[in-house]
Amino acid sequence: MKKLIDAIKNSSTGPAQKDNPSEVANTYCFDNSFLGFSGHFPGYPILPAVLQLLIAQLLIEEQKGYKIQMTSIEKAKFLSEIRPNDRITVQCIDADRGGEQRSKIKITSEEKVVSNFNLCFCQVKENI
């Protein structure tokens, strides 16, 4: 898992943008050799939905300054494929509700929404 996380972080095109404490965004570009494409699908690689969730988790952890554990995913819509060399922007906006930590996630490519979902989470008791 560490190799995959490192590969995601290395695919970032720059530092995360934290314009205010309740929002974070970053841009990524995964080339053909990206570990996350292996096996999904041979000859026609696309970024798996589970990796889109992991990218959002890593970005939230960077924003919050602590590790999180996903507790649920709500309103998930995966609208378009993310292929090698597509430049994507992942935006996470705090959307806490009723004492539950959550973020609204929007992933875009060329200003087109490719996926969006709400990620509910709790803090893991260790610092990153």
Residue pairs with C-beta under 8 A, 6 or more apart in sequence:
3 35
4 35
4 36
4 51
4 54
5 54
5 58
7 34
7 35
7 36
8 28
8 36
8 51
8 54
8 55
8 58
9 58
11 28
11 29
11 30
11 31
11 34
12 26
12 27
12 28
13 26
13 27
13 28
13 29
13 87
14 26
14 27
15 26
16 24
16 25
16 26
16 59
16 62
16 63
17 24
17 25
17 26
18 24
18 63
22 93
22 94
23 63
23 91
23 92
23 93
23 94
24 59
24 60
24 62
24 63
24 91
24 92
25 59
25 89
25 90
25 91
25 92
26 59
26 62
26 89
26 90
27 87
27 88
27 89
27 90
28 55
28 87
28 88
28 89
28 90
29 85
29 86
29 87
29 88
30 36
30 37
30 47
30 82
30 84
30 85
30 86
31 84
31 85
32 45
32 84
32 85
34 84
36 47
36 48
36 51
37 45
37 46
37 47
37 84
40 46
40 47
40 48
45 83
45 84
46 81
46 82
46 83
47 81
47 82
47 83
47 86
49 76
49 78
49 115
52 78
52 82
52 90
52 107
52 115
53 70
53 73
53 117
53 119
55 90
55 107
56 90
56 92
56 103
56 105
56 107
56 117
56 119
57 68
57 70
57 119
57 121
59 90
59 92
60 68
60 92
60 103
60 119
60 121
61 67
61 68
61 128
63 92
64 123
65 127
65 128
66 123
66 124
66 126
66 127
66 128
67 123
67 124
67 126
67 127
67 128
68 101
68 121
68 122
68 123
68 124
69 121
69 122
69 123
69 124
70 119
70 120
70 121
71 100
71 120
71 121
71 122
72 120
73 117
73 118
73 119
73 120
74 102
74 117
74 118
74 120
75 116
75 117
75 118
76 115
76 116
76 117
76 118
77 115
77 116
77 117
78 114
78 115
79 113
79 114
79 115
79 116
80 109
80 112
80 114
80 115
81 114
82 88
82 107
82 109
82 114
86 109
87 109
87 110
88 107
88 108
88 109
88 114
89 107
89 108
89 109
90 105
90 106
90 107
91 105
91 106
91 107
91 108
92 103
92 104
92 105
92 119
93 103
93 104
93 106
94 102
94 103
95 102
95 103
95 104
95 118
96 102
100 120
101 120
101 121
101 122
101 123
102 118
102 119
102 120
102 121
103 118
103 119
103 121
104 116
104 118
105 115
105 116
105 117
105 118
105 119
106 113
106 115
106 116
107 113
107 114
107 115
107 116
108 114
